[in-house]
Amino acid sequence: MSTENPIYMNDHGAHHYAVHCQRHGVGEQPWTVYVEVFREKELVLPMRSLDDQAFQSYEEARQAGAAVAEQLINQLEGRTR
């Protein structure tokens, strides 16, 4: 059994985040998503799972993870969107 685990990183406000998209096996296995938030090199929010959701494509998983990470950063920075 193989595992795919591409990591998408981006900046948002004064923080940056990593979206870990993971798929076990091959074929039509769903993607699971985990996000982490950093400020400079310090981990601010440890890895959180979007465990109530599974995604059919990497792009869907990446977009959902990025949206959650940006929402968490907005909360940390006291912004609402």
GIGI-V435861 format. One line per field, one symbol per residue. phi: phi as a letter, one per 30 degrees, with the letter a starting at -180 (. if undefined). A space follows every 50 residues. Layout:
phi->???
This chain:
phi->.cbcbdccbacaidcbbbcccbbcibicddccbbbbbbbhccdcbdeccc ddbbbdbddedddddddddddddeddcicbb
